[in-house]
Amino acid sequence: MTNSYPNSAIKLNKNEGAKPWVKDFHSIYTELVGCQIRTIKGKKYVTRVIEYDGGGEPLILIHGTGGSAESWFRNIRNLAVKHGFHVYSIDAMYHGFSSKEPVTDDRIGMQIEHLLDFMDAEGIEKANVEGESMGSFISLRLGLNHPDRCLKLVLNTGAAVNFKREFKPSLQPPEALRVLTQELLDNPSEETVRHRMEWLMAAPERVDDELVNLRLQFFKMPELQQAQRKTGASNTQAPVLRVEEEALKDMKVPCLVFWSEFNPGGGPDIGEYFASLIPGAKFFSLPDAAHWPQYEHAEEHDQVVADFIHGK
């Protein structure tokens, strides 16, 4: 078990079999060299975006709850330069420096409206979209409700679906994300941020100091704190509206369900079943990764995503 925040009510389970991990990047900044960081004002909302134009189809990246556009810092330039996409990594609504109002009883629906407002402002008629965790919730419903705005979807380690079967027990305590997020909101510190981010990784040493310091800066922002208390993982009063299993048969957009060996909320059996419900969907599970596969094994993640979108 691991617990970098001794006062936490949660002790995270060790993922037996996680391999030694070597940091192979210098800093977030050097990974983002050549990118533009812009604030886009749409008709209704504001969106902060980290962008790199590789000359090809648009690929929009959407992070998970509590994250920011930097959640994809290891992927943006590589997906553009090596794989040719025009990459847009955004701060989702209620996060980072994007709009944080209004809050409704369907926050995923509002985040989709925010995403479409961004696409309209940028003149993006259709895009490939990859969403991780909460971003996958957004991407799934975008595809179901607005297939005309989608090229292909990558649904990364998240499925807000009312499944009608049982799965293997989750690898981490079911209440862990909620409790860790609440502890972070109540006491923003390096320790609470690190412990919350360890939930994302197959092994705690993968949480880099710079990642901790960056996220701490966001969670010290009063407006973000307020938004996360209303919409984030700790909020039990406004649960995410889930898609019914039967609705997945109506998906018309090509999908890749991208899962991982140590996904803390549920292992590959969930991802594989999720993919089986979507007509024509492909399934891939990345070994030795948890809830941030795009960071833990960036090159392999990018290659799998690019091959799917390019039809290889």
Backbone hydrogen bonds, N-H to C=O, Kabsch-Sander energy under -0.5 kcal/mol:
donor,donor_aa,acceptor,acceptor_aa,energy
2,T,12,L,-2.5
8,S,5,Y,-2.5
12,L,2,T,-1.9
12,L,10,I,-0.5
15,N,202,A,-0.5
16,E,14,K,-1.2
18,A,15,N,-1.9
23,K,21,W,-0.5
31,E,27,S,-1.6
32,L,28,I,-1.2
32,L,29,Y,-0.6
33,V,30,T,-0.9
35,C,32,L,-2.5
36,Q,51,E,-2.8
38,R,36,Q,-0.6
38,R,49,V,-2.6
40,I,38,R,-0.5
40,I,47,T,-3.5
42,G,40,I,-0.8
42,G,45,Y,-3.0
47,T,40,I,-2.4
49,V,38,R,-2.8
50,I,89,S,-2.9
51,E,36,Q,-3.1
51,E,49,V,-0.5
52,Y,87,V,-2.0
54,G,52,Y,-0.9
54,G,85,F,-1.5
56,G,84,G,-1.0
59,L,86,H,-2.5
60,I,128,N,-3.0
61,L,88,Y,-2.9
62,I,130,E,-2.6
63,H,90,I,-0.6
67,G,64,G,-2.0
71,S,68,S,-2.3
72,W,69,A,-1.5
73,F,70,E,-2.1
75,N,72,W,-2.0
76,I,72,W,-1.9
79,L,75,N,-3.0
80,A,76,I,-1.3
81,V,77,R,-3.5
82,K,78,N,-1.7
83,H,78,N,-1.2
84,G,80,A,-1.1
85,F,79,L,-2.2
86,H,57,E,-2.4
87,V,52,Y,-2.7
87,V,85,F,-1.0
88,Y,59,L,-2.6
89,S,50,I,-3.0
90,I,61,L,-1.9
90,I,88,Y,-0.6
91,D,48,R,-2.4
92,A,90,I,-0.7
94,Y,99,S,-2.7
95,H,92,A,-1.7
98,S,95,H,-2.1
99,S,46,V,-2.4
104,T,102,P,-0.5
110,M,106,D,-1.8
111,Q,107,R,-2.2
112,I,108,I,-2.0
113,E,109,G,-1.9
114,H,110,M,-2.4
115,L,111,Q,-2.2
116,L,112,I,-2.6
117,D,113,E,-2.0
118,F,114,H,-2.0
119,M,115,L,-2.5
120,D,116,L,-2.6
121,A,117,D,-2.2
122,E,118,F,-1.9
123,G,119,M,-0.5
123,G,120,D,-1.0
124,I,119,M,-3.0
125,E,123,G,-0.9
127,A,149,R,-1.7
128,N,58,P,-2.5
129,V,152,K,-2.3
130,E,60,I,-2.7
131,G,154,V,-2.2
132,E,62,I,-2.6
133,S,156,N,-3.1
135,G,132,E,-2.5
136,S,133,S,-0.9
137,F,133,S,-1.7
138,I,134,M,-2.2
139,S,135,G,-2.5
140,L,136,S,-2.8
141,R,137,F,-1.9
142,L,138,I,-2.3
143,G,139,S,-2.4
144,L,140,L,-1.9
145,N,141,R,-2.7
146,H,142,L,-2.9
149,R,146,H,-2.2
150,C,147,P,-1.4
151,L,127,A,-2.4
153,L,254,P,-2.6
154,V,129,V,-2.5
155,L,153,L,-0.5
155,L,256,L,-3.0
156,N,131,G,-2.7
156,N,154,V,-0.8
157,T,155,L,-0.7
157,T,258,F,-2.3
161,V,159,A,-2.0
162,N,243,V,-2.8
163,F,161,V,-1.6
171,L,263,N,-0.5
172,Q,264,P,-1.6
176,A,173,P,-2.3
179,V,175,E,-2.4
180,L,176,A,-3.0
181,T,177,L,-2.0
182,Q,178,R,-2.1
183,E,179,V,-2.5
184,L,180,L,-1.8
185,L,181,T,-2.4
186,D,182,Q,-2.4
187,N,183,E,-1.6
193,V,189,S,-2.4
194,R,190,E,-2.4
195,H,191,E,-2.3
196,R,192,T,-2.0
197,M,193,V,-2.5
198,E,194,R,-2.2
199,W,195,H,-0.8
199,W,196,R,-0.5
200,L,197,M,-1.3
201,M,197,M,-0.5
201,M,198,E,-0.9
206,R,203,A,-1.8
207,V,204,P,-1.8
208,D,206,R,-1.0
212,V,208,D,-1.9
213,N,209,D,-2.5
214,L,210,E,-2.4
215,R,211,L,-2.5
216,L,212,V,-2.3
217,Q,213,N,-1.7
218,F,214,L,-1.5
219,F,215,R,-2.4
220,K,216,L,-1.0
221,M,218,F,-1.8
225,Q,221,M,-2.6
226,Q,222,P,-2.4
227,A,223,E,-1.9
228,Q,224,L,-2.9
229,R,225,Q,-2.1
230,K,226,Q,-1.4
231,T,227,A,-2.0
232,G,228,Q,-2.5
235,N,232,G,-1.6
236,T,234,S,-0.8
243,V,160,A,-3.0
245,E,162,N,-1.0
247,A,244,E,-1.5
248,L,244,E,-0.6
248,L,245,E,-1.3
249,K,246,E,-1.1
250,D,247,A,-1.8
251,M,248,L,-1.7
256,L,153,L,-2.2
257,V,282,K,-3.1
258,F,155,L,-2.2
258,F,256,L,-0.8
259,W,257,V,-0.7
259,W,284,F,-3.6
261,E,286,L,-2.3
262,F,289,A,-3.1
263,N,260,S,-1.0
266,G,263,N,-1.3
270,I,267,G,-1.7
271,G,267,G,-1.1
272,E,268,P,-2.9
273,Y,269,D,-1.7
274,F,270,I,-2.8
275,A,271,G,-2.4
276,S,272,E,-1.7
277,L,273,Y,-0.9
277,L,274,F,-1.0
278,I,275,A,-1.2
281,A,278,I,-2.3
282,K,255,C,-2.4
284,F,257,V,-2.4
286,L,259,W,-2.2
289,A,286,L,-0.6
291,H,200,L,-2.2
292,W,200,L,-0.9
295,Y,292,W,-1.7
296,E,292,W,-2.6
297,H,293,P,-2.1
298,A,295,Y,-0.7
301,H,297,H,-2.4
302,D,298,A,-2.8
303,Q,299,E,-2.2
304,V,300,E,-2.4
305,V,301,H,-2.4
306,A,302,D,-2.8
307,D,303,Q,-2.6
308,F,304,V,-2.0
309,I,305,V,-2.4
310,H,306,A,-2.7
311,G,308,F,-1.0
312,K,307,D,-3.1
